[in-house]
Amino acid sequence: MGTVIHATLLVSDGRAVRDGWARFEDGRVTATGDGDGWRAATQTGDEVLDARDAAGEGAVLTPGLIDLHGHGGGGASYDGGLEAVRTARALHRAHGTTRAVLSLVTAPLDELEEHVTAIGRLSLREDDVLGSHLEGPFLDPGHHGAHDPRLLRRPEESDVARLLDAGMIDGVQTIRQVTIAPELPGAVDAIRRVVASGAIAAIGHTDADATATRQAIDAGATLLTHAFNAMPGIHHRRPGPVPVSAGDDRMTLELIADGVHVDDDVMRMLFRSAPGRVALVTDAMAATGMPDGDYALGPLDVVVAGGAATVRGTGTIAGSTLTQDAALRRIVGLGVPLPEALGALTAAPARAIGRADELGTLRAGAVADAVLWTGGLDVARVWTAGTAR
């Protein structure tokens, strides 16, 4: 028995099809089209959903959103154990994020090993967990952001190997990405080891100049962690990680579109500079979906006021309280066409993790992750692997 959704604007793969429809069965997309073609595609026993009944006139159907970088939500952090992960994922799933990489802030190596292994095991059991992201500890102390600078370290071969080994579960590398400051001693070799293990090497929390950035990319780095934040800004004579990454087709650039991390005009510029290679991430922490107040991000105390999170006693941004549906609305509000904005939440992150053949799209054969939206881009329903959640 399958599910047929019709009478919707179908947005996927850079296109928007009016009066579109899609059919799911056994966790996969079996067919899509427009007009009355859904009738012939419907099989006995299928659930048939008129999108207008569920989401009103102007309903939109899209692939499920993918978050490459987030730390928690709903009062829970991804380093807090199984139930904390499930609590945070439920919050983000309700906002359209069907799959997520679970990010870990810098901690002692023993703790990171434990969290990586736990998330790795979970990722092999639960559809919506893509693996872990080690945002530390191999970061520049001068750009530590909301990471405890006392716990940062150079990427020594033994430490890198130790963490990568912790992520290897049943022959599968479950660490999805590792953020490294490429100017650190040993960083280029570490990037090669990360990539050889099957994980993504990301450039971030760095003081890298253009030369160091290019060396990292040539060594295999393919992702820029939260572009513009915790790295040098753009200087017309001293370009750093952002312009080099924007100009290199091998790179995907993470962007936090909450209006706090990056100015709207700069976000517009990035979309124009790196078309199809911007991935909208949340960098969300436990306070996402919760009231203002006191929270934690790893070992650091965080204060949330007006929805903005900062390390207590400083002006340092400590993640965000962003959800991906809000990011979509903001980017569309900046004038980015809906198919392009949506691609930054679906196709671009799927491509970045090597899953573009089955995630981030509603092509036949893809995993049936989908979101049904109202005409105002509020989430009405969510499916993960064809199952309504």
Secondary structure, DSSP 8 states (H G I E B T S, - for coil): --EEEEEEEEEETTEEEEEEEEEEETTEEEEEEETTHHHHH--TT-EEEEHHHHH-TT-EEEE-EEEEEE-EETTEETTS-HHHHHHHHHHHHTTTEEEEEEEE----HHHHHHHHHHHHHHHTT-TTEEEEEE--SS--GGG-TTS-GGG-----HHHHHHHHHHHEETTEE-EEEEEE-TTSTTHHHHHHHHHHHT-EEEE-S----HHHHHHHHHHT--EETTTTTTS----SSS--HHHHHHT-TT-EEEEE-SSSSS-HHHHHHHHHHSTT-EEEE--B-TTTTS-SEEEEETTEEEEEETTEEEETTS--B--B---HHHHHHHHHHTT--HHHHHHTTTHHHHHHTT-TTTSS--STTSB--EEEE-TTS-EEEEEETTEE-
